[in-house]
Amino acid sequence: MSSRASSRPSTSRSTSAEQPAPAAAGTFPAEGRGSLATFGRRLGAFLIDAVVADIVSIVVLQGWKAGTEQNLAVLGAFLLIELLFVSIALQTPGMRVAGIAVVRYPDGGRQNFWWILARTLMLLTLVLPLVPGSDGRPLHDRAAGTMQIQVR
């Protein structure tokens, strides 16, 4: 190995959700891996997760049942998917497809379960996930000490 190659810092990083590109002291790249997830990516992930929640509710209820029972089953499935997948894998199935993950702000580490639970419950407001704060993070992420970043 030449001395030139050994003097360069390593730039290879894992692309798994377990090792997202961390934000250093509250800063993150303007674009690309490790940057704040865009509204379009977050919306795409939400739509995919909503379809998954619909499918889960249809399976659990053994068919589509128009009305309150179906609505509550879809909501419950969505919240359960969000809580379990984000707390275990840092991303829901929709987030995985969209290439985003939920990490602790500002260091990019894994947030603890109780903050993920609080973040998940804040999704019920519908307003907090849609309103960005001054740093571009949705209010539910700001309140829970998290951020959604691009992992690819």
C-alpha positions in Angstrom: 0.0 0.0 0.0 1.4 3.4 -0.9 1.9 6.1 1.7 -0.5 8.3 -0.4 -3.3 5.8 0.0 -2.7 5.3 3.7 -2.7 9.1 4.4 -6.3 9.5 3.2 -9.1 9.0 5.7 -11.5 6.2 5.1 -14.7 7.3 3.4 -16.5 4.0 3.2 -19.5 3.7 5.4 -22.1 1.0 5.9 -25.4 1.5 4.2 -27.5 -0.4 6.7 -30.0 1.3 9.0 -27.9 0.3 12.0 -25.1 2.7 11.0 -26.6 5.8 9.4 -24.3 8.7 8.7 -24.3 10.6 12.0 -24.9 14.3 12.3 -22.0 15.9 14.0 -23.1 18.3 16.8 -26.5 19.1 15.2 -25.2 19.6 11.7 -26.0 17.4 8.8 -25.1 17.5 5.1 -27.3 19.6 2.8 -28.0 16.6 0.5 -27.2 13.0 0.1 -26.5 10.3 2.8 -27.0 11.7 6.3 -28.9 14.7 5.2 -32.4 15.6 6.5 -35.0 13.5 4.7 -37.1 15.5 2.3 -40.9 15.9 2.6 -41.3 13.9 -0.6 -39.4 10.9 0.9 -41.3 11.1 4.1 -44.6 11.3 2.3 -43.7 8.3 0.1 -42.7 6.3 3.2 -46.0 7.2 4.9 -48.0 6.1 1.9 -46.3 2.8 1.7 -46.7 2.2 5.4 -50.4 3.2 5.1 -50.9 0.5 2.4 -49.1 -2.1 4.6 -51.4 -1.1 7.6 -54.4 -1.5 5.3 -53.3 -5.0 4.3 -52.5 -6.0 8.0 -56.0 -4.8 9.1 -57.7 -6.7 6.3 -55.8 -9.9 7.3 -56.6 -9.4 11.0 -60.3 -8.6 10.4 -60.5 -11.4 7.8 -61.7 -9.0 5.1 -62.6 -5.4 4.5 -65.3 -4.1 6.9 -66.3 -0.5 6.1 -66.7 1.6 9.2 -65.2 2.3 12.6 -63.9 -1.2 13.2 -61.8 -1.0 10.0 -60.6 2.5 10.6 -59.4 1.7 14.1 -57.7 -1.5 12.9 -55.8 0.5 10.2 -54.8 3.1 12.7 -53.7 0.5 15.2 -51.7 -1.4 12.6 -50.1 1.8 11.4 -49.0 2.9 14.9 -47.8 -0.6 15.8 -45.7 -0.9 12.6 -44.3 2.6 13.3 -43.4 1.8 16.9 -42.0 -1.7 16.4 -40.0 -1.1 13.2 -38.6 2.3 14.2 -37.6 1.1 17.7 -36.0 -2.1 16.4 -34.7 -1.3 12.9 -34.7 2.6 12.9 -37.1 2.5 9.9 -40.5 1.2 8.8 -41.0 -0.8 5.6 -41.9 2.5 3.9 -38.9 4.3 5.2 -36.7 1.4 4.0 -38.1 1.8 0.5 -37.7 5.6 0.6 -34.2 5.3 1.9 -34.7 7.1 5.2 -34.3 6.3 8.9 -35.1 7.8 12.3 -32.1 8.7 14.4 -31.5 10.6 17.6 -30.8 14.3 17.2 -28.1 15.7 17.2 -25.7 12.8 17.2 -27.4 10.4 14.8 -27.5 7.5 17.3 -30.3 5.2 18.2 -33.1 6.9 20.2 -34.5 5.0 23.2 -37.8 3.2 23.1 -39.7 5.7 25.3 -38.9 8.6 23.0 -39.8 6.5 19.9 -43.1 5.7 21.7 -43.7 9.4 22.3 -42.9 10.2 18.7 -45.3 7.5 17.5 -48.1 8.8 19.6 -47.5 12.3 18.3 -48.3 11.0 14.9 -51.9 10.9 16.0 -52.1 14.7 16.0 -51.6 14.7 12.2 -50.4 18.3 12.5 -47.0 17.8 14.2 -45.6 15.6 11.4 -46.6 18.1 8.8 -45.3 21.3 10.4 -41.5 21.8 10.0 -39.6 23.6 12.7 -37.0 26.2 12.2 -34.3 23.6 11.4 -36.6 21.7 8.9 -37.4 18.8 11.2 -41.1 18.1 11.7 -42.4 19.1 15.1 -42.9 15.5 16.3 -39.3 14.8 15.6 -38.2 17.9 17.4 -40.3 17.0 20.4 -39.0 13.5 20.5 -35.3 14.4 20.0 -35.2 12.6 16.6 -34.7 13.4 13.0 -35.3 11.5 9.8 -32.2 11.2 7.6 -31.5 9.9 4.2 -29.5 6.6 4.4 -28.8 6.3 0.7 
